[in-house]
Amino acid sequence: MLGFPCNQFGDQEPGTDAEILAFAQSTYDVDFPMFSKIEVNGEGAAPLFTFLTHAKPNEDGTTDIVWNFTKFLVGRDGEVLARFAPTVTPAEIGVELAAVL
C-alpha cells in the first residue's frame, strides 16, 4: 500500500508532508509509505493519477477521484486491476489482493 495525500477534498490535508504523516501514523497507525501531497484531479493532477483514473474510470464512466481514500489495485506488471470506493477498506480488498500476489 502507498499513500498520496491530497488537499482537493474539503481541505482535509492542509498541513505539510511531515504533519500529514505524523497525523496518519498517530491517528490511523499508518505503516505504509506516504508520499508528498499531490493533486489527483484537474489540470494539475499527478501523472500517476491521470494514468490510474483513465485505466479504471468510475462506474459512471467519469475519471475524477470523488473523495479521499479511493484505492487502486495495480498488478506487478503495472496493469490497473481494480478501483475501489473510499468506503472500501484494505481488509475488504484482501481477496482480490491475494489473487495477484
Z-matrix of the N, CA and C atoms (Angstrom, degrees):
N
C 1 1.438
C 2 1.527 1 108.14
N 3 1.321 2 115.15 1 143.91
C 4 1.460 3 123.53 2 177.43
C 5 1.519 4 108.06 3 -132.40
N 6 1.324 5 117.41 4 142.98
C 7 1.454 6 121.67 5 179.75
C 8 1.522 7 111.60 6 -113.69
N 9 1.327 8 115.59 7 135.34
C 10 1.460 9 122.32 8 178.54
C 11 1.523 10 108.60 9 -126.98
N 12 1.332 11 118.57 10 93.69
C 13 1.463 12 120.69 11 179.84
C 14 1.530 13 111.16 12 -60.08
N 15 1.329 14 114.89 13 147.02
C 16 1.458 15 121.59 14 -179.71
C 17 1.528 16 107.91 15 -147.24
N 18 1.312 17 116.24 16 136.43
C 19 1.459 18 120.94 17 -178.81
C 20 1.527 19 112.31 18 -102.94
N 21 1.323 20 118.37 19 20.54
C 22 1.460 21 121.99 20 -178.00
C 23 1.524 22 113.17 21 -87.04
N 24 1.319 23 118.30 22 3.57
C 25 1.462 24 121.78 23 -174.86
C 26 1.521 25 110.23 24 -123.69
N 27 1.310 26 116.49 25 91.21
C 28 1.450 27 121.54 26 176.50
C 29 1.516 28 114.36 27 63.02
N 30 1.329 29 116.97 28 26.43
C 31 1.474 30 121.51 29 177.51
C 32 1.529 31 111.35 30 55.51
N 33 1.356 32 116.83 31 40.32
C 34 1.463 33 120.89 32 -177.72
C 35 1.517 34 113.89 33 -80.97
N 36 1.310 35 118.49 34 -14.80
C 37 1.469 36 121.40 35 -177.81
C 38 1.531 37 110.37 36 -126.25
N 39 1.341 38 118.40 37 59.50
C 40 1.462 39 119.42 38 -175.34
C 41 1.529 40 114.17 39 -78.34
N 42 1.313 41 118.54 40 -14.24
C 43 1.459 42 121.97 41 -172.94
C 44 1.512 43 113.94 42 -78.37
N 45 1.323 44 113.40 43 -178.63
C 46 1.463 45 120.98 44 175.14
C 47 1.528 46 108.83 45 -75.64
N 48 1.306 47 115.77 46 169.27
C 49 1.467 48 119.79 47 177.63
C 50 1.530 49 110.68 48 -57.45
N 51 1.324 50 116.83 49 -42.85
C 52 1.471 51 120.94 50 -179.73
C 53 1.527 52 111.45 51 -64.68
N 54 1.329 53 117.34 52 -40.61
C 55 1.470 54 120.81 53 178.54
C 56 1.524 55 111.44 54 -66.02
N 57 1.311 56 116.26 55 -41.00
C 58 1.466 57 120.61 56 179.49
C 59 1.521 58 110.19 57 -64.48
N 60 1.321 59 117.11 58 -44.62
C 61 1.460 60 121.01 59 178.89
C 62 1.527 61 111.06 60 -62.01
N 63 1.330 62 117.18 61 -46.32
C 64 1.473 63 120.73 62 179.64
C 65 1.528 64 110.97 63 -60.19
N 66 1.321 65 117.34 64 -42.39
C 67 1.460 66 121.23 65 178.53
C 68 1.535 67 110.77 66 -64.01
N 69 1.319 68 116.97 67 -46.34
C 70 1.468 69 120.53 68 -178.61
C 71 1.527 70 111.01 69 -63.07
N 72 1.325 71 116.78 70 -38.85
C 73 1.466 72 120.00 71 179.86
C 74 1.521 73 111.58 72 -70.63
N 75 1.324 74 117.01 73 -43.22
C 76 1.465 75 119.37 74 -176.13
C 77 1.526 76 112.91 75 -77.86
N 78 1.314 77 117.66 76 -30.78
C 79 1.464 78 121.21 77 -176.67
C 80 1.523 79 112.87 78 -91.56
N 81 1.339 80 116.44 79 -39.88
C 82 1.462 81 120.65 80 -173.52
C 83 1.527 82 113.44 81 -117.35
N 84 1.327 83 117.41 82 4.94
C 85 1.463 84 122.49 83 179.69
C 86 1.530 85 111.74 84 56.01
N 87 1.329 86 116.01 85 38.42
C 88 1.462 87 122.00 86 179.71
C 89 1.523 88 109.35 87 -63.04
N 90 1.331 89 115.38 88 129.66
C 91 1.468 90 119.39 89 178.54
C 92 1.528 91 111.28 90 -128.97
N 93 1.332 92 116.72 91 17.08
C 94 1.460 93 121.00 92 177.94
C 95 1.525 94 108.94 93 -106.73
N 96 1.333 95 117.91 94 162.26
C 97 1.464 96 120.54 95 -179.26
C 98 1.526 97 112.20 96 -61.20
N 99 1.325 98 115.02 97 134.47
C 100 1.464 99 122.30 98 175.41
C 101 1.530 100 106.97 99 -114.18
N 102 1.303 101 115.73 100 131.22
C 103 1.447 102 121.83 101 -179.04
C 104 1.527 103 110.50 102 -97.50
N 105 1.309 104 116.82 103 175.63
C 106 1.456 105 121.34 104 177.21
C 107 1.516 106 110.28 105 -65.90
N 108 1.320 107 114.92 106 153.19
C 109 1.463 108 122.12 107 179.67
C 110 1.527 109 109.56 108 -59.73
N 111 1.332 110 115.50 109 137.17
C 112 1.461 111 121.98 110 -178.92
C 113 1.519 112 109.81 111 -136.72
N 114 1.323 113 115.53 112 174.00
C 115 1.460 114 121.74 113 169.29
C 116 1.521 115 107.28 114 -102.54
N 117 1.325 116 116.18 115 143.00
C 118 1.462 117 120.49 116 -178.77
C 119 1.522 118 112.92 117 -114.98
N 120 1.315 119 117.51 118 -11.04
C 121 1.475 120 122.91 119 179.97
C 122 1.519 121 109.99 120 -127.96
N 123 1.317 122 115.63 121 156.28
C 124 1.459 123 120.63 122 172.77
C 125 1.515 124 113.74 123 83.95
N 126 1.323 125 114.31 124 -170.61
C 127 1.465 126 120.84 125 -176.98
C 128 1.518 127 112.85 126 -63.91
N 129 1.335 128 117.41 127 -27.32
C 130 1.457 129 121.19 128 -179.34
C 131 1.516 130 114.22 129 -91.39
N 132 1.324 131 117.24 130 10.23
C 133 1.464 132 120.35 131 -177.41
C 134 1.525 133 110.70 132 -62.03
N 135 1.316 134 114.82 133 138.02
C 136 1.465 135 120.76 134 176.30
C 137 1.527 136 109.23 135 -61.37
N 138 1.324 137 118.01 136 140.37
C 139 1.463 138 120.79 137 -179.37
C 140 1.529 139 113.49 138 -53.26
N 141 1.319 140 117.88 139 -35.79
C 142 1.461 141 120.36 140 178.15
C 143 1.527 142 110.58 141 -58.19
N 144 1.329 143 116.87 142 -43.95
C 145 1.462 144 119.51 143 -177.73
C 146 1.526 145 112.20 144 -75.91
N 147 1.298 146 118.01 145 -28.51
C 148 1.463 147 120.06 146 172.08
C 149 1.526 148 109.05 147 -62.21
N 150 1.330 149 115.96 148 -44.67
C 151 1.471 150 121.12 149 178.08
C 152 1.526 151 111.05 150 -61.99
N 153 1.338 152 116.94 151 -50.72
C 154 1.469 153 121.18 152 -177.05
C 155 1.524 154 112.08 153 -61.11
N 156 1.322 155 116.64 154 -47.78
C 157 1.460 156 120.12 155 -174.71
C 158 1.525 157 112.83 156 -70.30
N 159 1.321 158 117.11 157 -29.96
C 160 1.468 159 118.86 158 177.57
C 161 1.525 160 110.97 159 -80.19
N 162 1.326 161 117.25 160 -29.16
C 163 1.465 162 120.30 161 177.37
C 164 1.529 163 111.11 162 -71.40
N 165 1.326 164 116.43 163 -35.15
C 166 1.474 165 121.22 164 179.51
C 167 1.524 166 108.93 165 -135.18
N 168 1.335 167 117.42 166 85.02
C 169 1.463 168 120.49 167 178.23
C 170 1.535 169 111.24 168 -66.90
N 171 1.321 170 115.53 169 169.98
C 172 1.462 171 121.45 170 173.15
C 173 1.532 172 109.11 171 -63.67
N 174 1.312 173 115.97 172 165.81
C 175 1.470 174 120.55 173 179.99
C 176 1.527 175 112.43 174 -57.70
N 177 1.339 176 116.71 175 -28.94
C 178 1.471 177 119.80 176 -179.67
C 179 1.531 178 112.69 177 -88.21
N 180 1.335 179 116.64 178 4.75
C 181 1.455 180 121.16 179 177.20
C 182 1.517 181 115.08 180 91.97
N 183 1.334 182 117.75 181 -10.31
C 184 1.457 183 120.22 182 177.42
C 185 1.528 184 109.17 183 -76.78
N 186 1.322 185 116.06 184 160.61
C 187 1.460 186 119.07 185 -175.77
C 188 1.524 187 114.11 186 -108.69
N 189 1.332 188 118.63 187 -18.26
C 190 1.465 189 120.02 188 -175.81
C 191 1.524 190 112.27 189 -59.87
N 192 1.324 191 114.59 190 146.10
C 193 1.462 192 121.58 191 169.46
C 194 1.530 193 104.73 192 -74.23
N 195 1.326 194 117.76 193 128.82
C 196 1.462 195 120.09 194 -175.45
C 197 1.526 196 113.06 195 -89.34
N 198 1.321 197 117.46 196 -23.27
C 199 1.460 198 120.02 197 179.75
C 200 1.523 199 109.04 198 -165.34
N 201 1.343 200 115.01 199 159.05
C 202 1.469 201 119.91 200 175.77
C 203 1.521 202 110.82 201 -52.53
N 204 1.281 203 116.06 202 155.89
C 205 1.471 204 125.51 203 176.23
C 206 1.521 205 113.46 204 76.09
N 207 1.339 206 118.17 205 14.44
C 208 1.460 207 119.73 206 166.93
C 209 1.523 208 105.96 207 -63.31
N 210 1.331 209 116.26 208 140.54
C 211 1.458 210 120.38 209 -175.83
C 212 1.523 211 110.30 210 -125.30
N 213 1.331 212 115.48 211 148.95
C 214 1.456 213 122.32 212 175.92
C 215 1.517 214 108.56 213 -126.97
N 216 1.311 215 116.03 214 139.54
C 217 1.459 216 121.88 215 174.28
C 218 1.521 217 106.62 216 -104.25
N 219 1.332 218 115.51 217 121.81
C 220 1.459 219 121.74 218 -176.93
C 221 1.521 220 108.45 219 -118.71
N 222 1.332 221 116.35 220 130.09
C 223 1.458 222 121.19 221 179.02
C 224 1.519 223 111.43 222 -71.92
N 225 1.310 224 114.56 223 166.64
C 226 1.473 225 120.45 224 179.32
C 227 1.525 226 112.13 225 -58.79
N 228 1.329 227 116.77 226 -26.19
C 229 1.462 228 121.39 227 -179.67
C 230 1.526 229 112.79 228 -86.96
N 231 1.342 230 117.19 229 1.07
C 232 1.457 231 121.41 230 179.49
C 233 1.515 232 114.54 231 92.23
N 234 1.330 233 117.04 232 -3.55
C 235 1.465 234 119.81 233 178.36
C 236 1.527 235 109.75 234 -71.09
N 237 1.331 236 116.67 235 132.63
C 238 1.456 237 121.48 236 177.27
C 239 1.522 238 107.04 237 -80.09
N 240 1.329 239 116.29 238 112.37
C 241 1.454 240 121.95 239 -172.96
C 242 1.523 241 113.68 240 -89.80
N 243 1.326 242 117.05 241 -33.73
C 244 1.463 243 119.60 242 -175.96
C 245 1.518 244 110.32 243 -160.32
N 246 1.317 245 113.82 244 157.57
C 247 1.468 246 122.83 245 175.21
C 248 1.519 247 106.48 246 -126.19
N 249 1.330 248 116.55 247 135.92
C 250 1.453 249 121.47 248 -176.53
C 251 1.525 250 110.32 249 -123.36
N 252 1.314 251 115.47 250 141.04
C 253 1.466 252 122.12 251 178.34
C 254 1.530 253 110.39 252 -64.10
N 255 1.322 254 116.57 253 157.57
C 256 1.467 255 120.51 254 179.70
C 257 1.530 256 113.80 255 -55.57
N 258 1.320 257 117.35 256 -29.24
C 259 1.461 258 120.33 257 -176.97
C 260 1.521 259 113.70 258 -79.48
N 261 1.319 260 117.94 259 -13.37
C 262 1.466 261 121.53 260 178.41
C 263 1.527 262 108.13 261 -76.76
N 264 1.328 263 116.52 262 128.05
C 265 1.465 264 121.12 263 -178.54
C 266 1.525 265 110.64 264 -87.43
N 267 1.322 266 117.05 265 156.83
C 268 1.472 267 119.43 266 174.94
C 269 1.531 268 112.21 267 -55.54
N 270 1.316 269 117.69 268 -36.02
C 271 1.464 270 120.44 269 178.56
C 272 1.527 271 110.99 270 -61.67
N 273 1.324 272 116.49 271 -37.49
C 274 1.463 273 120.77 272 179.67
C 275 1.526 274 112.03 273 -70.14
N 276 1.308 275 116.76 274 -21.50
C 277 1.459 276 121.83 275 179.11
C 278 1.527 277 110.67 276 -83.47
N 279 1.323 278 117.01 277 -10.62
C 280 1.454 279 123.21 278 -173.70
C 281 1.513 280 115.52 279 -48.56
N 282 1.321 281 118.28 280 -43.12
C 283 1.465 282 121.04 281 -177.82
C 284 1.527 283 110.28 282 -62.72
N 285 1.322 284 117.12 283 -47.28
C 286 1.457 285 120.15 284 179.73
C 287 1.520 286 111.18 285 -67.73
N 288 1.322 287 116.80 286 -36.98
C 289 1.448 288 120.89 287 178.91
C 290 1.528 289 110.94 288 -64.05
N 291 1.317 290 117.43 289 -43.65
C 292 1.467 291 122.13 290 179.86
C 293 1.528 292 110.98 291 -59.92
N 294 1.318 293 116.89 292 -32.36
C 295 1.462 294 121.03 293 -178.11
C 296 1.523 295 112.72 294 -68.86
N 297 1.326 296 117.99 295 -23.54
C 298 1.469 297 120.22 296 -177.65
C 299 1.521 298 112.30 297 -103.26
N 300 1.312 299 118.00 298 -4.28
C 301 1.470 300 120.34 299 179.82
C 302 1.496 301 112.66 300 -82.46
